[in-house]
Amino acid sequence: MKLYFLAVLLLAGQACATGVGDPKNGAFLFRRCASCHAVGPYASAGYGPQLNGIIGRRAASTKDYKYSEAMKKSGLTWDEKTLAAYLRAPHDVVPGTSMRFWGIKDEQQVADLLSYMKTF
């Protein structure tokens, strides 16, 4: 029984470490992002920029949002690793960002959000 429990823990740890995310749970989690950000066919900037095609996009590159100077000068391109770090601690990745969010500490939630965001 102990061996089975250990195997389950190891597999769960691997899922989080490899970034295997659940897009359905990511959609649920995105609801707290949706007060500032939009995704989907009718997405446009609001209090924050729209997030369609965020993976692979240069930071501060959409035309319909006024970005902070810190974000403009960041030089970032949003790959999965950089976006995950930003979701964990926005102000550590881009000091001076205007994003009003403290971050997500749960690695599985970060993976789920990334999995959902890759669908747009």
N, C-alpha and C positions, 0 to 999 in steps of 0.2 A: 504494500500500500504506500509506503514511504517513497519507493522508487517511482510509482505512478504520479504521486503528487509533485515530486521533483521534476519529472518530465513535463508535466503541465505548466509548471512555473517557468521552465526553460523555454518552452514553445511560446508562452505568452510574452516573455521577455524578448524573444527573437522577433515577434510580430511588431512590437513597439520599436525595437532597434532598427528594423529594416524599413520602417515607415509604411507598413501595410495599413492602409486606412479604409474605413467604411464610408463611402460617399453618402449613404442614407443617413448615417449619424452625423456626418459633416453638414448635410442640409439642415438637420435639426439644430446643430451648434451655430450655423451661420445666422440663425435668427437674431442673435445678439449683435452680429455685425451689420445686419440689414438696417439698423436705425441710421447708419452713416453711409454704407456701401450698397451698391446694387450689382446684380449679375443677371444674365439672361438677355433675350433679344431686344428688350426695351430699356436696358440699363443705361443710365447716364449719371453724371456726377451729381452729388447732393452735398451733404456735409463732408463727405469723403469722396475720393475718386471711384468710378465704376471699376469693377475687378475682372471683367471679361478678358481672357487672354493674358492674365497676370504672369503666368509662368513663361519666362523667356522675354518679358517686356522690361525695358529700361525704366528705372524709377523716375518718377516725375515726368512722364512722357505723354500722358493724355492731354489733349488740347482743351478739354472742357472743365478743368479743375485748376484752382490756384494753389500750388504746392508751397510748402514752407521752404525757405532758403536752405535749411539743413538737408531736406530731401533733394532739392535741385542739385546741391553740391555733393551728394553722397556718392555718385558714380556707380551705384548698384544696378545690377541686372537681377531681376527676381527669378532665380532658379529655386528649386525645392529646398535646398539647404539654406539659402539666404532668407527665403520667405519663412521657413520654419523658425529660424533664429529670431526673425522680426516678430513673429506671432508670440514667441516665448517672452521677449523683452524688447518692445519697440524702441524704447529710449536708450537702451544699451547699443543697439545696432545703428540707430540714427539719432545721436544726441541732438536735441532741439527740434525733433519732429513735432508736428502739430497734432498728431494722433493722440486722442484722449482715451488711452487704453493701457492697462497695467500689464497685460500679457496673460498667457495661458501656461500653466506649469505642468499640466497633464500631457505627457508625450503622445498618448493614444488620441486625445482630442486634437492635438496639432496634426497628427497623421490623417485623422478623419477629415478635418477641414481642408487640408491640402488635396486629399483625394476628391472631395466635392468640387473644389475650385478648379481642378484640372478638367472638369467636364464642361467648362465654359470657354 
